[in-house]
Amino acid sequence: MQGDTAERLHWWQTRQFVAIAAVMAAIPLLWPDIPPLVDLPGHMGRYRVQLDLDTYPWLTEWYNFNWALIGNLGLDLLIIPLAPIFGLELAVKLIVLTIPPMIVTGLLWIAREVHGRIPATALFALPLAYSFPFHFGFVNFALSMALALNAFALWLRLARLGKLQLRAIVFVPISCLLWLCHTFGWGFLGVLAFSAEMIRQHDLGHRWLNAWVRACLNCVPLALPMVLMVVWRSGGGVSGQTGDWFNWRAKVGWLTMVLRDRWQAFDIASTAVLYLILFKGFRDPNIEYSRNLALSALFLLAVFILLPRVVFGSAYADMRLAPFMLAIALIALRPRKGLSIRGAATLAAMGMAFFSVRVAASTASFWQYDQSYDRQLKALAHIPIGAKLITFVGETCYNEWFMSRLEHVPALALERRMAYSNDQWSMAGAQLLTTRYKAARGFRHDPSQIVTHVQCPREWWRPISRSLAKFPRDAFDYVWLIQPPEYDKKLEAGLIPLWRDGTSAVFRIDHAKPAVQLTREELTPPPR
């Protein structure tokens, strides 16, 4: 910007503000050495096998790892050059650290391209950089969505500059790389690009049907990953079902959980603020929706409704889309020309305050999760390298808002001590790693690490009493309990304690002593 055009920019519309907002988005992840995201430790265990399968020969006895062209390889590929430089844990942290800032820059860049200036209302979308799918640890997905937002902004910019031929050329490799990172990001970009192109063609004077046809043709450069998808899903040994369609109760729940983290009342109140802003777009005469992004949000809403909960064996497909659908709807808002500068500045200040509060809350929350990780990981000092380790992590049957984020901490024993981890996912075609340790029988992979007090309805989790009594002791040498539910201490027969901290403990298995035999009633305790 030059001359008086630059002088008309308000503080929330400057490049300096975008840089500050991006830096703020990284703050919660600065302190924890391992980002405390539910599934991330499990992925880190897989990265260790990927990097050191040939170094530690016993890993080949426990796991299969085969490279394949699948739409879920974001961090799996990035750690190859970065891990030798920074070490695996720091490399993972640095990659994850970039995701929230990229989501922020992507949202603000899109808003800038669509509206000409960043509208004050766009600031309310920034807390969605820490949405529930990110907290859940869907890191390849989150990375692909962050990249997709910025790619969509580039798509809009090249169209605005009239560089359509250049756009067609560069988006062939961009779409393929995005698909390789995670299929969801490529699909998300496709929906956004198609809806934006429809509006652009209509604004050029074409009728809607003609605009639809032209939008299809102009989005052909994004279509090559369809071939990759066919190759992936037609490959031998690919598993994973698609199902649980139109689960309305779950879908409504996902819409209330977009900011789910630790404090339920605070998170729901924050989500209510987002819906209040969207509602103002319909009721407030000073605020309106952009036709471009409003159509994108409607297309995403249709996809959200049609998406099943499970796609190709990957759960929470519709849940993952919910916060990004909401973010696009929020940045579709803009103040009308009649709104005073003072009114816009007040709205921007409120949005910035909202973003700051959410960043502060996420920082405090992540610090507490990090303390919990550090406390549990002291157990690893008592587990030898290469141990045949079985781990049981306590859980309840109630879907509490607060998640301990310890469900896949067992994989850090694999990542740090090259010990066996029974929490790895084992689904051919979904990840590159599958388990092969047949001696572990039904305790080979996820969710065998999850234990509860009673048998939970509609869950594969086992009661702690059944797990401790029935796991194959000849297949393992050590047991690691992580905040397990209450259990009868006679189940520790043949287990030699090496470390305790509260209810958590590490035991060495004495193979000369058999496990205690329980009655059927003891194996399945009654609900309390």
N, C-alpha and C positions, 0 to 999 in steps of 0.2 A: 504494500500500500504506500502511496505517496501523497504528498500535499495535504489538502484539507480533508481528503477522504479518510486518511489514517487518523486525523484528529477527531473524527466523528465516532471512532470506535470507543465503546465503553469498556470498563475494566474486565468484564467477563467475556469480552469478544476478542481479546488480544492473544497473541502467541505466548506472551509471558504467562498469562493465566492458564492456558492449556498446559504449559510446562509445569506450572505449580500444581495443578490438579493431578497431573500424571505422577509427580513425585509424591504427593499426598497419598495416592492410591497404593503406593509401594510400602508405606510406613508399617502397616500391621505385620508384614512379612520380614521385616528387617531383623528382629530379635531372635525368633526361633531358628535353631540350626536345622531342624527338619520342619517344613511347613506342616502344621497340624491339621491336615485334611484327611478325612476318613480313610479313603482308599489308597492314598499316596504311598504309605509304607509298603503296602502289598506290591505296588508297581516297582518300588525301589528294590525289593527282593528279586523281581524278575530281571531288572537291569543288571544286578550282580551276577546272576546266572548267565545272562547274555554276554557280559564282559569277560567273565573268568571261568567259563565252562571248561576250557582246556587246561586251566591252571590247577584246578582242584578236581581230580578225577572222580571223587565220590559224588559230585554234583550230577554226573552223567548217569549214575545209578538211580538217582531220585527223580530227575526231570528230563523231559525232551524239550529241546529248543531248536526250532526250525524256522529259518527266515522264509517269509512268504509275502506276496504283494497283497496287503490288506489295508482297508481304509481306517487304520487306527495305529499309526506309527509315529505320532508327533515326537514325544520325548524319547521314544525308543531309538530314533535315528539321531536326535540332537546330542544325546549323551555320548555317542561314539567319538566325536572330536573333542568334546568338552571334558569328559571324565578324566582322560590322561593329563589334562592341564590343571584342573581344579580339584580332582578327586570326585567320586561319585556323588556324595552328599551335597557338596557345595555346588556342583554342576546342576543338580536337580533344583536346589534352592534358587540359583540364579535364573534358571529358565522359568520356574513358577513365579518368581518375583516380577517378571516382565508382563505377566498375563493381565492383572488388574490395570496397570498403566495403559496397556494397549487397548483394553476395552474402553477406558476413559477417552483416550485420543480418538479412537474410532467413532464413538458416539458424537463427540464434539465436532469432528471433521465432517461427518454426515450432516449434522445440523447446519454447519457452515455452508456446505455445498447446496443444500436444499433451500435454506432461508436467505442466503446471502450474508448473513451475520449469525452468530451464535445467539439464539434467543435465551432470555433469562430463564425460561421454564426448563430448558435442557439440563440445567444443573441438578434438577431433582432426579434425573436418571442416573447420575454418577454413582450413587451407593450400590447400584446393581452390579458393579464390578465385583462385589463380594456377595454374589447370589448363592442360594442353597446348592445348586449343582457344583459350584466351585468349592464350597465347604465340604461337599461330599467327596471331593478328590477326583472328579472326572477331569483329569488334567489334560489329556489329549483332546477331549471335547472342548474344554475351556480355551485351550490354546487355539484350536481351529476357529472357534467363534470370535475370539479377539482378532485373529488375522482376517476373518471374513468381514468384520465390521470395517476394518481399514481398507480391505479390497473393494468393498462396496462404495466407500467414499471415493476411492480412485476411479471406479467405474463411472460415478456421477461426474467427477471432475473432467475426465476425458470427454464425456458427452457434452458437458457445458462448454468446453474449449473447441468442440467440433472435431476432435481427433478420433473419429470412429474407427478408421482403419488401424491406427495404432492400438486402440483398445481391443479390437478383435485379435490382433497378433499377441499382445502381452497376456491376455486373459486365458489363452490356451494353456501355457505352462502354469499360470497362477492357479487355475482351477484344478489342475492335476496335483499340484503340490498341496493345495488345500484339502483335497480328497485324501491324499496320502496321510496328512496329519490326522484328520478324522472326517469320516463321511458326512457327519452332521453339519460341519461348517460349510462344506461344499453345497449341500442342499439348501442351507440357510441363505447363502449368497445367491443361489439360483432363484429363490423366491423373491428376494429383495430386488435383484437385477431385473427380473421379468416384470414385476409390478411397476418399477420405476420407468422401464422402457415403454410400457403401455401408456403411462401418463405422458411421457415425452412425445410419443407418436400421436396421441390424441391432441396434445397442445399444438402439434404441427399441422393440425387440420384434418387428420384422418378420423373416420368414424370408428366406433369401438371395435367392431369385428375386424376391420382392416388394421386397426392398431394392435389387436391381439395377434394377428398373423405376422405383422412386422416385428413385434416384440419377440415372437418365437424365433424368427430368422436371425435377429440381431443377438439372441442369446445362444446361438449355435456354438460359438467359441467356448462356452462353458460346458458343453455336452460330452467331451471326450471321456471324462471319468465314468460315464455310463458303461463304456466298454470295459474299463477296469473293474467296475462293479460286477459285471457279468462274469469276468474271469475269476474274480474273488469268490463269488457265491457258487460257481459251478465247479470249483476245485474239489478234489477228493478229500474226504474226511472233514469237510466243513459241517459244523453242527450249529445248533441254536435255533430255537423256535420263535415265532412271532405270534403274539396273542394278548389277551386281556383288552379287548376293544371296548370303547365307550364306557369306561369305568368312571361314571359321572362323579361319584363321591370322591374318588382320588383326584380327578381333575380340579374339582372345586378346592380340594385341599392344597393342591400345588399352587393355586393362585393366591392362597393366603400365606404360603411358605416361601415366597421368593426371596425374603431376607432372613430366613431362619438361621439362627446361630446358637445363642446360649440362653438369652432372656426372653421368654415367650411373650410377655406383655409388651416389652419394648420393641421386639421384632414385629409383632402384629400391628402395634401402633405406628411403626415406621412404614409398614406396608399400606396402612390406611391413609397415610399422607400421600402416597403415590396415587392411590385411587381418587383421593380428593382432588388432586391436581388434574387428573384426567376428566373428572366430572366437571371441573370448572371450565374445561374446554367446550363443554356443551351449554353451560349455563351463563358463563361470564361474557358479556358483550365485548370485553376488552381482549379476549383470547380466542384464537381460532386454530383449526387444524390445517396443516398442509395437505393438499390432495395427494401429493406424491407419497409421503410417508404414511398417511392415513390408509391409503390403499394397501401399502406394504403390511401395515399392522392388521388389516382385515384378512389379507391372504395368510398371514402367520396364524391368526386366530382360527381360520379354517383348517390349517395344517394341525394345529394343537388339538382341535376337536376330533380330527380323523386319525391322529396318531394313536396306536395302541400303547399300552404301558411297556410292553416288551417287544423289541425289534431285534431279530437275529440273535436271540438269547441275551441281549443287553437290556437291562431293566431301566425303568424310569425315563423312557424316551420322551414322553410328553412333558414330564416334570422339567427336563432340561431346557425345553423350549420356552417355558412360561416366563422366566425373567427377561429374556431377550425380546420376546413379543411385547412385553410391557415397556421395555426400554425404548423400542422403536416407536410405540404409541406416545411416549412422553416427549421424545425429541420431535415428534410431529407437531407439537404445540408451538405456537408463537404468539406474541402480543400483536394485536391489531395496530394499525398505524395511528389510531386515535389515542393509544395509551401514552401517558406522559413519560418523560425520561425518569422522573422521580418514581413513578409507579413501577416501571421496568427495573430500576435500580433496587427498589425495595424487594421485588420478587426475586431478583438475582441474589440479594443478600440473604434472603430466607433459604433459597436453594443451596447457597454455599454453607450456611450454618447447618443445614440438614446433612449435607455431605460430610462436614467436619465432625459432627456428632457421631455419625455412623463409623467414620474412620477411627475416632477415638475409642468407640465401643469395640470395634474389631481388634484394635491394638491390645486393649485390656484382655479381651477374650483369648486371643492367640497367646498372650503371655501366660495366662493361666493354663492353657492346654500344654504349652511348652514345659511348665513346671511339672505337670502330670507325666509327660513323656520322660523327662529327666529322672523322675522318681522311679518309674517302672523299669527304665533301661539300666539302672544299677544292677539289675539281675544278670545282665550279660557278662559281668565280670566272673560269674560263677558257672558259666557255660563254656566248655572248651570248644576250640575251633573244630568244625566238622562233626559236631554232636548230632546224634539222632534224637532230635528234640520234638516233643509233642507239646502243644500249648493250648490252654483253655482260657478263654476270655469271658468274663461275666457279662450277661445281658439280661434284660427283663422282657416280659411278654407285652409290655405296654409301650406304645410308640411315643415315648417322652420327647418333648421338644428338644431338650438338651441331649446331645450325643457325646459319649465319653471320648470318641475318636481313638479308642484303643483297639478296635476290632481287628485291625491289620498290623498292629505293633509287632506281633510274632514274626513278621517278615523282616524286621530289623535284625533279628538273630541270623537270618540268612544273609542279609546285606553286610552285617558287621563281622559275624563269626562263621560264616559259611555253614551254618547249622541247618538241619531240615526245618522247613516251615510248612505246617499243614493248613495254612490259610491261603495258599495260592489258588487262583482261579484255574480251572482245567476244562476249557471248552475249545475244541479244535476250530480254527477259523476266526475266533474272536480275539485271541491273543497268540503270541508266538510260542508261549510256554505251555506245556501240559505236564501233569505228574505221571510218573511211571513206577513209583515205589509200591509194588503190589503187596509187600508184607504189611504195609500200614492198613490195608483193606479199606474199611469205610471211614478211615481217619486220614486219608491222603491229602484232601484239598478242602477249600472253602465249601460250605460253612462249618466244617467239623471243629473249627476252633471256637465256635460260639457255644456257650453253655448257659443254661437258665436254671432256676429253681425247680420249675415244673415243665411239662411238655406244653409248649405254646401252640395254640391252634394255627393251622395253615403255615407252619414253619418247619423247616428241616432241623432246626436246632435241637440238641439233646439236653435233657436235665443233667446237671453236674454229677449226680450220683451214678447215672447210667454211663456217662463218659469215663469217669474214673474207674468204674468197675469193669468196663467192657473193652477199653482200648487195648490193642495187641501189645503187651509188654515186651514180647520178644523182638518187636520191630523198633523199639525205642530204648534209649539209655537215660534220658532226662525228661522231666515234666516241669513246665513253667505255667503257673497259675497267675493270671492277671485279674485282680479284683473279682474273684469268683463269687457266686452266691453262696450262702451258708450251706455247709454239707457236713455229714457225719464224719468225725475224725477217724473212725475206724477204716475209712476208705484210703487212709494214708498208709495202710499196712504194706510193707515192702517198699516204701518210699522214704529215702533218707534225706532229711531236710538239709539244704546247703545255705539257704538265704530266705529271710522273711522280711516283709515290710507291710504292716497291716494285714490284710487278707491275702496279699500277693506272696508267692513263694516259688522257690526253685527246689526240685527234688532230684536226687539220683536214684534210679531204679535198681533195687536189689533183686536180681533175677533169680536168686535162690529162694525167695519167698513169694508165694502165689498171691494174687489179688484176692481181696475178701469177696465172698459170694453173698449176694444180696437176694432177698425175696423179690417177687414181682412188684409188690407194693412199695418196697424200698427203692426199686429201680425207677419208679414213676411216682414221686411224692404227690400227695394231694395238694390242691391250691390252698394258699394261706389266706 
